[in-house]
Amino acid sequence: MSVLGSLHFAAAVLALAVAAIVLVRTKGTTAHVRLGRIYVVLLVLVDGFALLTYQNGIGPFHLLAVISLATLSAGLLWSPR
């Protein structure tokens, strides 16, 4: 596995762990908000590494990374602050 692939995998595992914690925490607390921001950063890293990782050209997972970034951006635009 390449270095980018390893970073992508590590960020994805961390994002899943943080997401699980965010889902069970009380909504709106300082810890919930902080963990949510960490999740967003991790997801941007996951998508960024996915877009940088390619061996046989651009594939369907690159499209999914772009969709993920678009939905993440939309969620941030419409989220209460």
N, C-alpha and C positions, 0 to 999 in steps of 0.2 A: 504494500500500500504506500502511496506517495505521501510526502509530508502534508500537502494540501488535503489529501483524503483523510489523513489522521486528524488534522485540525478540524475538518468538517465533522468527522465522527465524534470527536471529543465535545465540540460545541453543541452538537445535536443531543448527546446524552445529557449534558448539563442542562440544556434547555428543557428537556423532558422532565428532569428532576425538579427544576425550579417551577415549571408549570404545574406539576403535581402538588407542590407546596402551596402555590398561589391559589389553586382551586379549593383547598381545604381551609385556608386562612379566612378570617373574618374580613369581609370586603370593606375597603376604605381606610383601614388602619395604616399607620406609617410603614409597618413591615410589609403589608400587602402591596402598597404602592412601590416601595423600594424593590421588592422582588419582581414586580411587574416590569419595572424599568430594566432590571437585569435580564429578564426574559426577552424583552425587545432587543437589547443589544446582542444577546446570544443568537436570536433568530436572524438578525441582520448578518451576523458572522456566518451562520449556517448557510444562508442563501448566497452570501458573497463567495464563500469557499466553493459552493456548488457551481456557481457561474465561472469560477476560475479553473475548475477541475474538468478536463475533457481529454479523452484519449482518441476517440474516433469521431471527432467533430462535435457539433451541437446536437443534443438529443432531447427527448421529451422531459427529462428531469431539469434541464435548463429552463424550459418553458414553465415548469411547475415552480421553480425558484423565482422567476419573474412574477408569476401570479401571487406567490406568497409575499413577496415584497410589496406588490400593489395592494393586497388586502391588509397587510400590516400598516402601510401608509394611510389607507382609508380609515382604519380603526383608530389610528393616532389623531387624524384630523377631526374625527367626530367624537372623540372621547372627552368626557368632562375633565376639567383640570382642577 
